[in-house]
Amino acid sequence: QVQVVESGGGLVQPGGSLRLSCSASGSFLSINAMGWYRQAPGNQRDLVARITSENRTLYADSAKGRFTISTDIAKNTVYLQMNSLKPEDTAAYYCNVDTTSRDTISRLTWGQGTQVTVSS
């Protein structure tokens, strides 16, 4: 079983910054990829940024140039540094972790989400 826990959300003014963290723990052999998604009320959950074990990154157009995804492999942790935040970035942010275990090549596990609100 894999546990995923996010932290770092909160209320920030437009133009401000936040850093989200997500840690994976439990029974797995390796992490294939970690990603951040967000979902605003009434909307679908969309990819924000993703990073693979080979350090390949993928960003949504809305995140390019403002957000940076990075990992601390030793801590099984992924970060999302968000700068120049806009009100439209307001959403619940979810972490997704793709792990390999002895009986599963790829298991996707979601965290419980952390709320980001950008407002003056």
Backbone bond lengths (Angstrom), bond angles and torsions (degrees), N, CA, C in turn:
res aa  C-N    CA-C-N  psi(-1)  N-CA   C-N-CA  omega(-1)  CA-C   N-CA-C  phi
1 Q - - - 1.447 - - 1.524 109.63 -
2 V 1.329 114.97 143.70 1.463 121.27 -177.58 1.515 108.50 -117.97
3 Q 1.312 116.26 135.28 1.458 121.71 175.46 1.525 108.56 -113.90
4 V 1.325 114.46 138.02 1.467 121.42 -179.46 1.522 108.01 -127.87
5 V 1.313 116.56 125.96 1.461 121.02 -177.30 1.520 109.74 -129.17
6 E 1.337 115.03 125.56 1.462 120.61 177.08 1.519 110.45 -101.30
7 S 1.330 115.17 157.37 1.462 121.00 173.48 1.518 108.49 -155.97
8 G 1.335 115.34 166.63 1.456 120.33 173.10 1.508 116.00 107.34
9 G 1.326 117.57 -3.73 1.455 118.74 178.24 1.514 111.53 -71.41
10 G 1.337 115.15 173.52 1.451 119.60 178.16 1.504 111.89 162.38
11 L 1.328 114.51 -167.52 1.452 122.45 179.27 1.525 109.14 -100.95
12 V 1.320 115.70 130.16 1.460 120.61 -179.19 1.520 108.83 -141.52
13 Q 1.314 115.96 149.96 1.463 120.38 178.28 1.523 110.90 -78.34
14 P 1.311 116.44 154.89 1.475 118.93 175.97 1.528 110.63 -54.82
15 G 1.329 114.88 137.71 1.456 120.25 -176.22 1.512 114.21 90.18
16 G 1.307 116.25 -10.69 1.462 120.89 -178.48 1.517 113.01 -82.58
17 S 1.325 115.03 -175.67 1.465 122.05 -176.67 1.515 111.00 -131.01
18 L 1.311 114.48 152.78 1.462 122.86 172.48 1.514 108.34 -144.02
19 R 1.329 115.39 152.30 1.451 120.99 175.25 1.521 108.69 -124.14
20 L 1.318 115.43 117.24 1.455 121.48 177.04 1.519 109.78 -93.73
21 S 1.326 114.80 145.33 1.467 121.23 176.88 1.514 109.42 -125.53
22 C 1.320 115.16 149.40 1.463 120.69 178.50 1.524 107.96 -145.37
23 S 1.312 115.59 124.85 1.464 120.34 -179.89 1.516 110.71 -119.02
24 A 1.324 114.74 139.35 1.462 121.53 177.90 1.521 109.42 -109.95
25 S 1.316 115.55 139.46 1.460 120.58 177.92 1.514 109.01 -145.54
26 G 1.328 115.74 168.56 1.456 119.68 178.72 1.510 111.97 118.26
27 S 1.318 114.01 -153.93 1.454 120.34 -173.52 1.526 110.85 -99.28
28 F 1.319 116.76 101.31 1.459 121.68 174.06 1.528 108.88 -157.55
29 L 1.329 115.51 158.40 1.455 120.94 -178.62 1.521 112.39 -89.77
30 S 1.323 115.19 -36.39 1.454 118.84 -178.04 1.518 109.97 -160.11
31 I 1.324 114.20 162.26 1.460 121.47 175.70 1.526 108.18 -105.52
32 N 1.313 115.75 126.28 1.459 121.08 179.63 1.523 112.24 -86.21
33 A 1.313 115.33 -39.43 1.457 120.26 -179.13 1.531 109.18 -163.68
34 M 1.324 114.79 156.59 1.459 121.35 175.34 1.520 107.49 -135.77
35 G 1.304 115.72 142.44 1.458 117.82 -176.55 1.506 112.26 -146.23
36 W 1.318 114.38 160.67 1.462 122.79 175.83 1.528 108.54 -115.79
37 Y 1.315 114.51 134.57 1.455 122.71 176.75 1.521 107.59 -127.92
38 R 1.314 116.62 161.24 1.463 119.09 177.00 1.514 110.06 -140.56
39 Q 1.321 113.46 153.38 1.454 120.29 -178.32 1.513 109.27 -144.46
40 A 1.322 115.03 117.85 1.462 121.30 174.38 1.526 108.39 -92.81
41 P 1.323 117.82 155.94 1.470 120.42 -179.63 1.519 111.96 -53.91
42 G 1.333 115.77 129.69 1.457 120.79 179.20 1.515 114.81 83.38
43 N 1.333 115.69 -3.57 1.467 119.52 -178.92 1.523 110.89 -111.50
44 Q 1.312 115.68 165.44 1.458 120.03 175.03 1.519 109.75 -81.33
45 R 1.319 115.43 164.28 1.455 120.98 177.60 1.536 108.93 -81.71
46 D 1.308 115.73 123.35 1.466 121.38 -175.32 1.522 111.68 -118.07
47 L 1.321 115.23 150.11 1.453 121.01 175.51 1.526 110.36 -66.84
48 V 1.337 115.69 136.45 1.456 121.48 171.99 1.533 109.30 -104.11
49 A 1.328 115.48 -52.58 1.460 120.61 -179.84 1.515 108.69 -160.06
50 R 1.333 115.30 152.41 1.462 121.28 -178.26 1.512 108.69 -145.71
51 I 1.341 116.09 145.50 1.450 120.91 178.41 1.526 108.50 -136.89
52 T 1.325 115.43 136.81 1.459 120.10 -178.82 1.529 110.56 -96.96
53 S 1.312 115.08 173.68 1.461 120.32 178.25 1.531 111.65 -65.73
54 E 1.345 116.54 -18.69 1.468 120.53 175.50 1.522 111.57 -91.89
55 N 1.326 115.93 10.39 1.466 122.58 179.63 1.530 113.62 67.53
56 R 1.310 116.23 24.30 1.460 119.50 172.82 1.517 107.85 -82.66
57 T 1.316 116.12 132.35 1.460 120.98 -176.81 1.516 111.24 -115.13
58 L 1.304 113.82 153.02 1.459 122.05 176.83 1.517 107.29 -139.17
59 Y 1.315 116.51 131.28 1.457 121.21 -179.19 1.523 110.28 -124.59
60 A 1.317 115.11 144.58 1.454 119.86 168.04 1.533 108.19 -67.65
61 D 1.302 116.10 152.30 1.470 119.44 179.98 1.524 111.11 -56.67
62 S 1.315 116.51 -36.42 1.463 120.88 -177.87 1.528 112.44 -68.52
63 A 1.334 116.68 -18.39 1.464 121.13 -177.27 1.534 112.84 -99.28
64 K 1.289 116.64 -19.59 1.471 120.15 -175.95 1.525 111.29 -60.43
65 G 1.331 114.68 131.58 1.457 120.34 178.52 1.512 114.74 85.00
66 R 1.330 117.33 -13.86 1.469 120.17 -179.86 1.526 112.61 -117.95
67 F 1.329 116.74 -34.41 1.463 121.60 -176.83 1.524 109.75 -109.93
68 T 1.325 115.71 147.95 1.457 121.40 176.81 1.521 109.33 -133.74
69 I 1.318 116.35 126.91 1.461 121.41 176.71 1.525 108.71 -101.04
70 S 1.333 115.95 139.46 1.463 120.69 179.36 1.519 109.07 -150.62
71 T 1.318 116.07 166.12 1.457 119.76 -177.93 1.527 111.32 -133.31
72 D 1.311 114.17 154.86 1.460 122.91 167.77 1.530 104.73 -118.65
73 I 1.331 115.10 95.98 1.464 119.80 -173.33 1.526 111.75 -58.88
74 A 1.313 116.21 -40.63 1.468 120.20 -177.50 1.523 111.81 -61.32
75 K 1.332 116.40 -28.25 1.459 121.11 -178.51 1.518 112.71 -102.46
76 N 1.350 116.91 3.25 1.481 120.49 -176.59 1.526 110.61 50.86
77 T 1.311 114.73 44.44 1.462 120.81 -174.09 1.517 110.76 -125.50
78 V 1.318 115.19 141.66 1.453 121.86 174.52 1.521 108.41 -121.09
79 Y 1.319 115.67 143.48 1.458 122.05 -179.39 1.530 109.52 -119.39
80 L 1.307 114.65 152.46 1.464 120.74 171.24 1.517 107.29 -130.44
81 Q 1.320 115.78 106.49 1.459 121.30 176.11 1.524 107.77 -87.39
82 M 1.308 115.54 119.42 1.464 120.85 -177.33 1.513 109.52 -115.24
83 N 1.322 116.32 117.65 1.460 122.81 178.87 1.518 110.53 -115.79
84 S 1.308 115.60 164.37 1.474 121.52 178.42 1.527 110.89 49.89
85 L 1.297 115.70 48.98 1.462 120.25 -175.68 1.523 111.87 -66.71
86 K 1.321 114.76 145.60 1.456 122.76 -178.33 1.532 109.21 -121.09
87 P 1.315 117.60 156.85 1.467 119.24 177.87 1.536 112.47 -55.03
88 E 1.312 116.89 -32.77 1.467 119.62 -179.67 1.530 113.21 -71.96
89 D 1.326 117.08 -6.21 1.469 120.33 173.62 1.525 111.58 -82.32
90 T 1.319 116.22 -7.40 1.464 120.31 179.68 1.518 110.66 -61.88
91 A 1.324 115.48 124.37 1.464 121.29 -177.69 1.523 108.89 -178.65
92 A 1.324 114.92 170.41 1.458 120.55 167.17 1.522 106.99 -85.73
93 Y 1.309 116.31 129.10 1.459 121.42 -178.50 1.533 109.06 -104.99
94 Y 1.321 114.28 128.44 1.453 121.41 -176.61 1.527 110.78 -117.31
95 C 1.312 114.80 140.29 1.454 121.00 175.70 1.530 108.90 -98.93
96 N 1.313 115.23 140.22 1.467 121.50 177.57 1.516 108.44 -127.25
97 V 1.321 115.68 131.33 1.459 120.71 -177.83 1.524 109.92 -123.13
98 D 1.311 115.53 130.60 1.475 122.75 178.62 1.532 107.69 -104.42
99 T 1.313 116.66 114.08 1.461 120.80 -176.18 1.521 112.31 -120.65
100 T 1.328 114.63 157.00 1.465 122.86 173.00 1.513 108.12 -112.40
101 S 1.327 115.61 133.37 1.458 120.72 175.42 1.524 108.60 -126.75
102 R 1.326 116.40 -177.10 1.467 120.28 -177.51 1.519 112.11 -62.06
103 D 1.333 117.75 -31.10 1.460 119.77 -175.72 1.528 113.55 -113.20
104 T 1.330 116.78 1.30 1.470 119.11 -177.49 1.521 109.56 -140.88
105 I 1.338 115.55 125.90 1.461 119.19 179.24 1.517 111.11 -71.89
106 S 1.331 115.56 -38.46 1.458 119.47 -177.05 1.522 109.55 -144.47
107 R 1.307 115.60 116.44 1.470 121.66 175.61 1.510 108.11 -122.81
108 L 1.315 116.45 127.19 1.469 121.66 178.30 1.516 109.38 -99.22
109 T 1.307 115.60 127.15 1.459 121.55 -179.55 1.517 109.39 -126.47
110 W 1.325 115.90 132.35 1.458 121.97 179.29 1.520 110.70 -100.86
111 G 1.327 114.76 147.96 1.445 119.90 169.48 1.521 110.28 -85.21
112 Q 1.334 114.78 -179.31 1.463 119.56 -175.79 1.522 112.33 -84.59
113 G 1.318 117.61 -12.40 1.450 121.78 177.58 1.518 112.76 97.16
114 T 1.319 114.91 152.51 1.464 121.31 174.42 1.521 107.88 -137.47
115 Q 1.313 115.68 135.63 1.466 121.19 -173.72 1.521 111.18 -84.71
116 V 1.317 114.62 132.73 1.465 122.09 173.01 1.517 107.62 -118.90
117 T 1.317 116.39 124.03 1.459 121.98 179.07 1.515 108.61 -124.65
118 V 1.324 115.22 123.27 1.465 121.16 179.83 1.517 107.52 -111.61
119 S 1.318 114.97 110.20 1.461 119.43 -174.60 1.521 109.67 -158.75
120 S 1.332 115.49 148.50 1.454 120.06 175.79 1.517 110.25 -94.35
